Amino acid sequence: MIVDCIFEWNDFSWCPTTTYVKFFKKIKEVRPDIEFNFVDAVQKREEARDKTYFGHASMYGPFFCMLKNRANNRYILISYWDSIKDIFESRFSFFDLSSMADLITSIGVTVNDIEFKPISYLKYTPFGYISLSPENERVAEDLVKLDITKINPDRPKFRNFPNDPFRQFIMADKRFDGIDRRDNNLSIREYMEELNASKINLNINGHGEICHRDMEVLALGNVLLRPKFVVQFHEPLIPDFHYLAVDFNNYRDYQTIADKLINKYNEVKDNKELLDFIGKNAREWYLRNGCTDGNADLLVKLVDFKKLE
């Protein structure tokens, strides 16, 4: 079997494509029975621009890796795209869905960024997720080696771009220390050091629900506090074991969710034994499921090439 691996070769500035590069190198060693051929997605979308490429959700976008059997065009799609429904519902995606043998993702599986309900028709193979950049990963590894005292402040800090109603609500709620990153942005190291200063780090849903910050908190061995995940992961991320979760019935009920977040924070912020327990579990989960090496190893295990036959 000849398998064309179509992705953007970028292993220096962005974790999704770094994962694809690492997976490509690993799978060639693990499966010598298959001939793997790298196809440059950057070149493919330049060729398709203004014809079949209209942005990130289109075929050959940087968030995707396609593994295509050259003999029959059946393919497995690996995705880090924030809104996977686009490939099914947008006329500008140009994926041949009849030839898609599997979809591997753990982001973008909700209907929208207002209610965060799962897409009813979506079937996918759960995956992991990653930090924003390899530099975030490197800085995290530097910081976990340091023996520093982490202090949970009275108001949990949340640096963000307030581009949705709930983030704007949190920014206005004086129980939280909301920081608008547009007015006070940090370098990657400064940002990671800020996270590392507290044992508990708050996060709320981003575009596609899960956020790079979620993984960056886990990378530091910190305690992630957030609304309970809707998304599924290959290895479940378990509330009160890997992270602290608050349930919600209606994501538009910002007051109730904010109340639950601050109440949970105040309940556990001085419980060192519990925070150390969750932080240790978080860090171990991250190494298996939340970094580029872990995600590449997951793909070696999850990709079923028999589906391409």
C-alpha positions as YAML, in Angstrom:
chain: A
units: angstrom
residues:
- id: 1
  name: MET
  ca: [0.00, 0.00, 0.00]
- id: 2
  name: ILE
  ca: [1.19, 3.52, -0.85]
- id: 3
  name: VAL
  ca: [-0.16, 6.14, 1.56]
- id: 4
  name: ASP
  ca: [0.10, 9.83, 0.77]
- id: 5
  name: CYS
  ca: [0.53, 11.81, 4.01]
- id: 6
  name: ILE
  ca: [-0.76, 15.31, 3.27]
- id: 7
  name: PHE
  ca: [0.11, 17.94, 5.88]
- id: 8
  name: GLU
  ca: [2.15, 21.08, 6.48]
- id: 9
  name: TRP
  ca: [5.75, 20.35, 7.47]
- id: 10
  name: ASN
  ca: [6.26, 22.82, 10.31]
- id: 11
  name: ASP
  ca: [7.95, 21.46, 13.43]
- id: 12
  name: PHE
  ca: [9.26, 24.70, 14.91]
- id: 13
  name: SER
  ca: [6.43, 27.17, 15.56]
- id: 14
  name: TRP
  ca: [3.13, 25.31, 15.99]
- id: 15
  name: CYS
  ca: [2.24, 22.13, 17.86]
- id: 16
  name: PRO
  ca: [-0.44, 20.68, 15.53]
- id: 17
  name: THR
  ca: [1.91, 20.50, 12.57]
- id: 18
  name: THR
  ca: [4.80, 19.49, 14.83]
- id: 19
  name: THR
  ca: [2.71, 16.50, 15.87]
- id: 20
  name: TYR
  ca: [2.16, 15.54, 12.24]
- id: 21
  name: VAL
  ca: [5.89, 15.71, 11.50]
- id: 22
  name: LYS
  ca: [6.70, 13.52, 14.51]
- id: 23
  name: PHE
  ca: [3.96, 11.05, 13.61]
- id: 24
  name: PHE
  ca: [5.19, 10.81, 10.02]
- id: 25
  name: LYS
  ca: [8.72, 10.00, 11.19]
- id: 26
  name: LYS
  ca: [7.50, 7.45, 13.71]
- id: 27
  name: ILE
  ca: [5.03, 5.64, 11.47]
- id: 28
  name: LYS
  ca: [7.62, 5.14, 8.73]
- id: 29
  name: GLU
  ca: [9.73, 3.20, 11.24]
- id: 30
  name: VAL
  ca: [6.83, 1.27, 12.78]
- id: 31
  name: ARG
  ca: [5.18, 0.27, 9.48]
- id: 32
  name: PRO
  ca: [7.92, -0.63, 6.97]
- id: 33
  name: ASP
  ca: [5.30, -2.69, 5.09]
- id: 34
  name: ILE
  ca: [3.63, 0.54, 3.92]
- id: 35
  name: GLU
  ca: [5.19, 3.09, 1.58]
- id: 36
  name: PHE
  ca: [4.56, 6.55, 3.04]
- id: 37
  name: ASN
  ca: [4.83, 9.54, 0.75]
- id: 38
  name: PHE
  ca: [4.87, 13.09, 2.14]
- id: 39
  name: VAL
  ca: [2.71, 15.57, 0.23]
- id: 40
  name: ASP
  ca: [3.16, 19.25, 1.08]
- id: 41
  name: ALA
  ca: [-0.20, 20.74, 2.05]
- id: 42
  name: VAL
  ca: [1.19, 24.26, 1.66]
- id: 43
  name: GLN
  ca: [1.92, 23.60, -1.99]
- id: 44
  name: LYS
  ca: [-1.43, 21.88, -2.51]
- id: 45
  name: ARG
  ca: [-3.42, 24.80, -1.13]
- id: 46
  name: GLU
  ca: [-1.41, 27.30, -3.13]
- id: 47
  name: GLU
  ca: [-2.30, 25.33, -6.23]
- id: 48
  name: ALA
  ca: [-5.96, 25.23, -5.14]
- id: 49
  name: ARG
  ca: [-6.29, 28.83, -3.96]
- id: 50
  name: ASP
  ca: [-9.41, 30.56, -5.32]
- id: 51
  name: LYS
  ca: [-10.52, 27.21, -6.74]
- id: 52
  name: THR
  ca: [-10.97, 24.76, -3.88]
- id: 53
  name: TYR
  ca: [-9.14, 26.44, -1.01]
- id: 54
  name: PHE
  ca: [-10.96, 29.14, 0.92]
- id: 55
  name: GLY
  ca: [-9.37, 29.02, 4.37]
- id: 56
  name: HIS
  ca: [-8.48, 26.78, 7.27]
- id: 57
  name: ALA
  ca: [-11.59, 24.58, 7.10]
- id: 58
  name: SER
  ca: [-10.84, 23.66, 3.48]
- id: 59
  name: MET
  ca: [-9.07, 20.52, 2.38]
- id: 60
  name: TYR
  ca: [-5.27, 20.96, 2.74]
- id: 61
  name: GLY
  ca: [-5.77, 23.40, 5.63]
- id: 62
  name: PRO
  ca: [-2.96, 23.53, 8.22]
- id: 63
  name: PHE
  ca: [-5.08, 21.94, 10.96]
- id: 64
  name: PHE
  ca: [-5.46, 18.67, 9.05]
- id: 65
  name: CYS
  ca: [-3.40, 15.64, 8.17]
- id: 66
  name: MET
  ca: [-4.82, 13.35, 5.49]
- id: 67
  name: LEU
  ca: [-3.60, 9.77, 5.14]
- id: 68
  name: LYS
  ca: [-4.77, 8.71, 1.70]
- id: 69
  name: ASN
  ca: [-4.48, 5.33, 0.01]
- id: 70
  name: ARG
  ca: [-3.20, 6.22, -3.44]
- id: 71
  name: ALA
  ca: [-4.86, 3.19, -5.01]
- id: 72
  name: ASN
  ca: [-8.46, 4.00, -4.08]
- id: 73
  name: ASN
  ca: [-8.40, 7.55, -2.57]
- id: 74
  name: ARG
  ca: [-9.83, 6.36, 0.75]
- id: 75
  name: TYR
  ca: [-8.41, 8.48, 3.54]
- id: 76
  name: ILE
  ca: [-8.19, 8.94, 7.28]
- id: 77
  name: LEU
  ca: [-8.47, 12.55, 8.44]
- id: 78
  name: ILE
  ca: [-6.65, 13.75, 11.56]
- id: 79
  name: SER
  ca: [-7.86, 17.13, 12.74]
- id: 80
  name: TYR
  ca: [-7.05, 19.91, 15.18]
- id: 81
  name: TRP
  ca: [-9.64, 22.19, 13.56]
- id: 82
  name: ASP
  ca: [-11.83, 24.16, 16.01]
- id: 83
  name: SER
  ca: [-15.10, 23.42, 14.20]
- id: 84
  name: ILE
  ca: [-15.13, 19.99, 12.61]
- id: 85
  name: LYS
  ca: [-18.74, 20.39, 11.49]
- id: 86
  name: ASP
  ca: [-17.41, 22.73, 8.79]
- id: 87
  name: ILE
  ca: [-16.14, 19.81, 6.75]
- id: 88
  name: PHE
  ca: [-19.66, 18.35, 6.71]
- id: 89
  name: GLU
  ca: [-21.71, 21.52, 6.37]
- id: 90
  name: SER
  ca: [-19.62, 24.10, 4.50]
- id: 91
  name: ARG
  ca: [-19.62, 24.06, 0.71]
- id: 92
  name: PHE
  ca: [-16.10, 25.48, 0.86]
- id: 93
  name: SER
  ca: [-14.42, 22.52, 2.59]
- id: 94
  name: PHE
  ca: [-14.15, 20.30, -0.52]
- id: 95
  name: PHE
  ca: [-13.53, 17.05, 1.38]
- id: 96
  name: ASP
  ca: [-14.86, 13.95, -0.36]
- id: 97
  name: LEU
  ca: [-16.80, 12.63, 2.62]
- id: 98
  name: SER
  ca: [-17.74, 9.41, 0.86]
- id: 99
  name: SER
  ca: [-14.06, 8.44, 0.82]
- id: 100
  name: MET
  ca: [-13.32, 9.33, 4.46]
- id: 101
  name: ALA
  ca: [-12.64, 6.09, 6.34]
- id: 102
  name: ASP
  ca: [-12.12, 7.62, 9.78]
- id: 103
  name: LEU
  ca: [-11.97, 10.97, 11.57]
- id: 104
  name: ILE
  ca: [-9.53, 11.36, 14.46]
- id: 105
  name: THR
  ca: [-10.06, 14.45, 16.61]
- id: 106
  name: SER
  ca: [-10.72, 15.75, 20.10]
- id: 107
  name: ILE
  ca: [-11.59, 19.36, 19.33]
- id: 108
  name: GLY
  ca: [-14.35, 21.15, 17.51]
- id: 109
  name: VAL
  ca: [-16.96, 18.48, 18.19]
- id: 110
  name: THR
  ca: [-19.63, 20.83, 19.58]
- id: 111
  name: VAL
  ca: [-22.47, 22.40, 17.63]
- id: 112
  name: ASN
  ca: [-21.39, 25.97, 18.44]
- id: 113
  name: ASP
  ca: [-19.46, 28.12, 20.91]
- id: 114
  name: ILE
  ca: [-22.61, 29.39, 22.64]
- id: 115
  name: GLU
  ca: [-24.15, 26.27, 24.13]
- id: 116
  name: PHE
  ca: [-21.38, 23.65, 23.74]
- id: 117
  name: LYS
  ca: [-23.63, 20.72, 22.89]
- id: 118
  name: PRO
  ca: [-22.16, 17.66, 21.11]
- id: 119
  name: ILE
  ca: [-22.85, 17.24, 17.39]
- id: 120
  name: SER
  ca: [-25.48, 14.51, 17.23]
- id: 121
  name: TYR
  ca: [-24.42, 12.96, 13.91]
- id: 122
  name: LEU
  ca: [-20.66, 13.05, 14.50]
- id: 123
  name: LYS
  ca: [-18.71, 9.81, 14.84]
- id: 124
  name: TYR
  ca: [-15.03, 10.19, 15.53]
- id: 125
  name: THR
  ca: [-12.05, 8.41, 17.04]
- id: 126
  name: PRO
  ca: [-11.11, 10.35, 20.20]
- id: 127
  name: PHE
  ca: [-7.59, 11.75, 20.21]
- id: 128
  name: GLY
  ca: [-5.55, 14.06, 22.49]
- id: 129
  name: TYR
  ca: [-4.71, 17.75, 22.28]
- id: 130
  name: ILE
  ca: [-1.64, 19.99, 22.51]
- id: 131
  name: SER
  ca: [-0.16, 23.31, 23.64]
- id: 132
  name: LEU
  ca: [0.14, 26.19, 21.22]
- id: 133
  name: SER
  ca: [3.80, 25.93, 20.27]
- id: 134
  name: PRO
  ca: [6.91, 23.81, 20.86]
- id: 135
  name: GLU
  ca: [8.27, 26.75, 22.83]
- id: 136
  name: ASN
  ca: [5.34, 26.43, 25.28]
- id: 137
  name: GLU
  ca: [6.31, 22.78, 25.69]
- id: 138
  name: ARG
  ca: [9.99, 23.59, 26.23]
- id: 139
  name: VAL
  ca: [9.28, 26.33, 28.78]
- id: 140
  name: ALA
  ca: [6.91, 24.02, 30.67]
- id: 141
  name: GLU
  ca: [9.66, 21.41, 30.93]
- id: 142
  name: ASP
  ca: [12.04, 24.07, 32.27]
- id: 143
  name: LEU
  ca: [9.55, 25.25, 34.86]
- id: 144
  name: VAL
  ca: [8.55, 21.84, 36.24]
- id: 145
  name: LYS
  ca: [12.19, 21.31, 37.22]
- id: 146
  name: LEU
  ca: [12.13, 24.38, 39.48]
- id: 147
  name: ASP
  ca: [11.24, 24.10, 43.14]
- id: 148
  name: ILE
  ca: [9.06, 27.17, 43.56]
- id: 149
  name: THR
  ca: [6.31, 27.98, 46.02]
- id: 150
  name: LYS
  ca: [3.00, 28.36, 44.22]
- id: 151
  name: ILE
  ca: [0.46, 30.69, 45.80]
- id: 152
  name: ASN
  ca: [-3.24, 30.67, 45.00]
- id: 153
  name: PRO
  ca: [-4.41, 34.30, 45.20]
- id: 154
  name: ASP
  ca: [-7.78, 35.35, 46.58]
- id: 155
  name: ARG
  ca: [-8.98, 36.03, 43.04]
- id: 156
  name: PRO
  ca: [-8.10, 33.48, 40.34]
- id: 157
  name: LYS
  ca: [-6.26, 35.11, 37.47]
- id: 158
  name: PHE
  ca: [-7.55, 34.67, 33.93]
- id: 159
  name: ARG
  ca: [-5.61, 36.22, 31.05]
- id: 160
  name: ASN
  ca: [-7.67, 36.04, 27.88]
- id: 161
  name: PHE
  ca: [-9.01, 37.62, 24.75]
- id: 162
  name: PRO
  ca: [-12.62, 38.47, 25.77]
- id: 163
  name: ASN
  ca: [-14.24, 37.64, 22.45]
- id: 164
  name: ASP
  ca: [-17.37, 35.87, 23.72]
- id: 165
  name: PRO
  ca: [-20.12, 36.74, 26.24]
- id: 166
  name: PHE
  ca: [-18.95, 34.45, 29.05]
- id: 167
  name: ARG
  ca: [-15.38, 35.75, 28.91]
- id: 168
  name: GLN
  ca: [-16.76, 39.27, 29.02]
- id: 169
  name: PHE
  ca: [-18.89, 38.26, 32.02]
- id: 170
  name: ILE
  ca: [-15.84, 36.87, 33.85]
- id: 171
  name: MET
  ca: [-13.87, 40.02, 33.03]
- id: 172
  name: ALA
  ca: [-16.54, 42.14, 34.71]
- id: 173
  name: ASP
  ca: [-16.95, 39.83, 37.74]
- id: 174
  name: LYS
  ca: [-14.71, 41.26, 40.48]
- id: 175
  name: ARG
  ca: [-14.37, 37.82, 42.09]
- id: 176
  name: PHE
  ca: [-11.98, 37.00, 39.22]
- id: 177
  name: ASP
  ca: [-8.78, 38.75, 38.18]
- id: 178
  name: GLY
  ca: [-9.59, 39.08, 34.49]
- id: 179
  name: ILE
  ca: [-6.82, 40.43, 32.25]
- id: 180
  name: ASP
  ca: [-7.42, 41.52, 28.66]
- id: 181
  name: ARG
  ca: [-4.41, 40.28, 26.74]
- id: 182
  name: ARG
  ca: [-4.98, 42.89, 24.02]
- id: 183
  name: ASP
  ca: [-3.84, 45.54, 26.50]
- id: 184
  name: ASN
  ca: [-1.22, 43.52, 28.34]
- id: 185
  name: ASN
  ca: [0.24, 40.71, 26.28]
- id: 186
  name: LEU
  ca: [3.16, 38.59, 27.46]
- id: 187
  name: SER
  ca: [5.93, 36.59, 25.86]
- id: 188
  name: ILE
  ca: [5.51, 32.82, 25.94]
- id: 189
  name: ARG
  ca: [7.93, 32.46, 28.86]
- id: 190
  name: GLU
  ca: [6.28, 35.26, 30.82]
- id: 191
  name: TYR
  ca: [2.85, 33.74, 30.19]
- id: 192
  name: MET
  ca: [3.96, 30.27, 31.30]
- id: 193
  name: GLU
  ca: [5.67, 31.72, 34.38]
- id: 194
  name: GLU
  ca: [2.45, 33.53, 35.26]
- id: 195
  name: LEU
  ca: [0.52, 30.25, 35.06]
- id: 196
  name: ASN
  ca: [3.18, 28.50, 37.09]
- id: 197
  name: ALA
  ca: [2.99, 31.02, 39.94]
- id: 198
  name: SER
  ca: [-0.37, 29.54, 41.06]
- id: 199
  name: LYS
  ca: [-1.22, 25.90, 41.67]
- id: 200
  name: ILE
  ca: [-4.78, 26.35, 40.36]
- id: 201
  name: ASN
  ca: [-5.31, 27.83, 36.90]
- id: 202
  name: LEU
  ca: [-8.73, 28.85, 35.64]
- id: 203
  name: ASN
  ca: [-9.85, 28.28, 32.10]
- id: 204
  name: ILE
  ca: [-13.20, 28.50, 30.31]
- id: 205
  name: ASN
  ca: [-14.28, 27.20, 26.94]
- id: 206
  name: GLY
  ca: [-12.59, 28.59, 23.87]
- id: 207
  name: HIS
  ca: [-13.40, 28.25, 20.17]
- id: 208
  name: GLY
  ca: [-13.98, 24.52, 19.79]
- id: 209
  name: GLU
  ca: [-14.32, 24.08, 23.58]
- id: 210
  name: ILE
  ca: [-10.87, 22.79, 24.48]
- id: 211
  name: CYS
  ca: [-8.07, 25.35, 24.51]
- id: 212
  name: HIS
  ca: [-4.27, 25.21, 24.23]
- id: 213
  name: ARG
  ca: [-4.18, 26.74, 27.71]
- id: 214
  name: ASP
  ca: [-5.82, 23.58, 29.10]
- id: 215
  name: MET
  ca: [-2.81, 21.54, 28.02]
- id: 216
  name: GLU
  ca: [-0.34, 24.19, 29.14]
- id: 217
  name: VAL
  ca: [-1.80, 24.08, 32.66]
- id: 218
  name: LEU
  ca: [-1.58, 20.28, 32.73]
- id: 219
  name: ALA
  ca: [1.98, 20.47, 31.41]
- id: 220
  name: LEU
  ca: [3.03, 22.41, 34.51]
- id: 221
  name: GLY
  ca: [1.51, 19.85, 36.86]
- id: 222
  name: ASN
  ca: [-1.00, 22.47, 37.94]
- id: 223
  name: VAL
  ca: [-4.69, 22.04, 38.68]
- id: 224
  name: LEU
  ca: [-6.97, 23.00, 35.82]
- id: 225
  name: LEU
  ca: [-10.32, 24.45, 36.93]
- id: 226
  name: ARG
  ca: [-12.93, 24.75, 34.17]
- id: 227
  name: PRO
  ca: [-16.40, 23.76, 32.98]
- id: 228
  name: LYS
  ca: [-16.68, 20.01, 32.46]
- id: 229
  name: PHE
  ca: [-15.49, 18.85, 29.06]
- id: 230
  name: VAL
  ca: [-17.99, 17.73, 26.44]
- id: 231
  name: VAL
  ca: [-15.24, 16.46, 24.15]
- id: 232
  name: GLN
  ca: [-13.97, 12.90, 24.44]
- id: 233
  name: PHE
  ca: [-10.30, 11.97, 24.66]
- id: 234
  name: HIS
  ca: [-8.64, 8.63, 23.88]
- id: 235
  name: GLU
  ca: [-7.65, 8.43, 27.54]
- id: 236
  name: PRO
  ca: [-10.49, 10.01, 29.52]
- id: 237
  name: LEU
  ca: [-9.68, 13.23, 31.34]
- id: 238
  name: ILE
  ca: [-11.40, 12.49, 34.63]
- id: 239
  name: PRO
  ca: [-12.93, 15.26, 36.79]
- id: 240
  name: ASP
  ca: [-11.54, 15.46, 40.34]
- id: 241
  name: PHE
  ca: [-8.68, 13.19, 39.29]
- id: 242
  name: HIS
  ca: [-6.99, 14.94, 36.35]
- id: 243
  name: TYR
  ca: [-8.71, 18.34, 36.66]
- id: 244
  name: LEU
  ca: [-11.42, 20.18, 38.60]
- id: 245
  name: ALA
  ca: [-14.70, 20.40, 36.69]
- id: 246
  name: VAL
  ca: [-17.95, 22.24, 37.27]
- id: 247
  name: ASP
  ca: [-21.09, 20.88, 35.61]
- id: 248
  name: PHE
  ca: [-23.44, 23.03, 33.58]
- id: 249
  name: ASN
  ca: [-26.86, 22.46, 32.07]
- id: 250
  name: ASN
  ca: [-27.00, 25.76, 30.24]
- id: 251
  name: TYR
  ca: [-23.77, 27.40, 29.15]
- id: 252
  name: ARG
  ca: [-25.66, 30.66, 28.66]
- id: 253
  name: ASP
  ca: [-26.28, 30.80, 32.41]
- id: 254
  name: TYR
  ca: [-23.06, 32.69, 33.06]
- id: 255
  name: GLN
  ca: [-23.91, 33.65, 36.64]
- id: 256
  name: THR
  ca: [-24.41, 30.07, 37.76]
- id: 257
  name: ILE
  ca: [-21.24, 28.82, 36.09]
- id: 258
  name: ALA
  ca: [-19.21, 31.71, 37.51]
- id: 259
  name: ASP
  ca: [-20.63, 30.99, 40.97]
- id: 260
  name: LYS
  ca: [-19.66, 27.33, 40.66]
- id: 261
  name: LEU
  ca: [-16.14, 28.18, 39.49]
- id: 262
  name: ILE
  ca: [-15.39, 30.61, 42.31]
- id: 263
  name: ASN
  ca: [-17.01, 28.35, 44.92]
- id: 264
  name: LYS
  ca: [-14.94, 25.38, 43.78]
- id: 265
  name: TYR
  ca: [-11.80, 27.54, 43.77]
- id: 266
  name: ASN
  ca: [-12.37, 28.75, 47.31]
- id: 267
  name: GLU
  ca: [-13.24, 25.24, 48.47]
- id: 268
  name: VAL
  ca: [-9.93, 23.68, 47.36]
- id: 269
  name: LYS
  ca: [-7.37, 26.49, 47.07]
- id: 270
  name: ASP
  ca: [-5.78, 25.70, 50.46]
- id: 271
  name: ASN
  ca: [-6.04, 21.91, 50.21]
- id: 272
  name: LYS
  ca: [-2.42, 21.13, 49.36]
- id: 273
  name: GLU
  ca: [-2.83, 17.35, 49.50]
- id: 274
  name: LEU
  ca: [-5.70, 17.37, 47.00]
- id: 275
  name: LEU
  ca: [-4.02, 19.88, 44.68]
- id: 276
  name: ASP
  ca: [-0.76, 17.90, 44.65]
- id: 277
  name: PHE
  ca: [-2.71, 14.71, 43.90]
- id: 278
  name: ILE
  ca: [-4.61, 16.22, 40.96]
- id: 279
  name: GLY
  ca: [-1.53, 18.07, 39.68]
- id: 280
  name: LYS
  ca: [0.51, 14.86, 39.61]
- id: 281
  name: ASN
  ca: [-2.22, 13.03, 37.71]
- id: 282
  name: ALA
  ca: [-2.59, 15.99, 35.34]
- id: 283
  name: ARG
  ca: [1.10, 16.04, 34.49]
- id: 284
  name: GLU
  ca: [1.15, 12.29, 33.82]
- id: 285
  name: TRP
  ca: [-1.94, 12.54, 31.58]
- id: 286
  name: TYR
  ca: [-0.32, 15.42, 29.69]
- id: 287
  name: LEU
  ca: [2.81, 13.41, 28.91]
- id: 288
  name: ARG
  ca: [0.66, 10.66, 27.38]
- id: 289
  name: ASN
  ca: [-2.05, 12.76, 25.73]
- id: 290
  name: GLY
  ca: [-1.32, 16.51, 25.81]
- id: 291
  name: CYS
  ca: [2.06, 17.05, 24.16]
- id: 292
  name: THR
  ca: [3.36, 16.58, 20.63]
- id: 293
  name: ASP
  ca: [5.35, 13.44, 21.49]
- id: 294
  name: GLY
  ca: [2.35, 11.95, 23.26]
- id: 295
  name: ASN
  ca: [-0.02, 12.86, 20.42]
- id: 296
  name: ALA
  ca: [2.34, 11.39, 17.82]
- id: 297
  name: ASP
  ca: [2.52, 8.15, 19.81]
- id: 298
  name: LEU
  ca: [-1.28, 8.13, 20.09]
- id: 299
  name: LEU
  ca: [-1.61, 8.43, 16.33]
- id: 300
  name: VAL
  ca: [0.73, 5.49, 15.79]
- id: 301
  name: LYS
  ca: [-1.67, 3.49, 17.96]
- id: 302
  name: LEU
  ca: [-4.98, 4.94, 16.73]
- id: 303
  name: VAL
  ca: [-4.54, 5.02, 12.95]
- id: 304
  name: ASP
  ca: [-5.99, 1.82, 11.51]
- id: 305
  name: PHE
  ca: [-4.60, 1.45, 8.00]
- id: 306
  name: LYS
  ca: [-6.90, -1.51, 7.32]
- id: 307
  name: LYS
  ca: [-9.68, 1.09, 7.00]
- id: 308
  name: LEU
  ca: [-7.96, 2.37, 3.86]
- id: 309
  name: GLU
  ca: [-8.21, -0.92, 2.01]
...
